[in-house]
């Protein structure tokens, strides 16, 4: 019953949010080329939903970002679809790189499009190239982008290997990487199930990592450095 209630409330909030985000998008489009404010309002949908969801308790911790308009390539481990709801509690806007199927969710896809999120068709090389161009566009408009370097969510809780794309993007634009660690969302909503479970979940923001002066030859070392930081903090949070 609590799961049904949480899904029902989420649906109502989404319906309410579509015209609100559309209005902000129309009003701000002449001067907000990066769609920062429509995206910011869209993420608050997740905060409001959590107020009415008795099953989940979300927390944010770690480093505070002084300038929300300084662009970062934000990277996190990926435990569940719920990661996106948890990360939306952070007080700054970031554009998501999301698979095409998420954009096909009724109304949610409209919100993501108005927010300027980036669409990706997995396994399609042309789509990957286009998605990286879109991420570059967002960074150039002083908006951070959020990627899961594992490429897909974990099935067993282990941290997968990281792919190179996010690190190439950060080095090419000489923007810092902002590592984050998510813990607890895997239990909130397991893959293939609609039932929400009682959980405490947390996202912890780590110290930014500069890419100034790095070249594409440094991608492997940077990738492993970031993965080791996330892996160590994830182990600490779980213990």
Secondary structure as UniProt FT lines:
FT   HELIX           2..28
FT   TURN            29..31
FT   TURN            33..34
FT   HELIX           36..52
FT   TURN            54..55
FT   STRAND          56..62
FT   TURN            68..69
FT   STRAND          73..76
FT   HELIX           82..87
FT   TURN            88..89
FT   STRAND          94..99
FT   HELIX           100..103
FT   TURN            106..107
FT   HELIX           108..115
FT   STRAND          118..120
FT   TURN            122..123
FT   HELIX           125..140
FT   TURN            141..142
FT   STRAND          144..147
FT   TURN            149..150
FT   HELIX           165..173
FT   STRAND          177..183
FT   HELIX           185..188
FT   TURN            191..192
FT   STRAND          199..209
FT   TURN            212..213
FT   HELIX           216..218
FT   HELIX           219..238
//
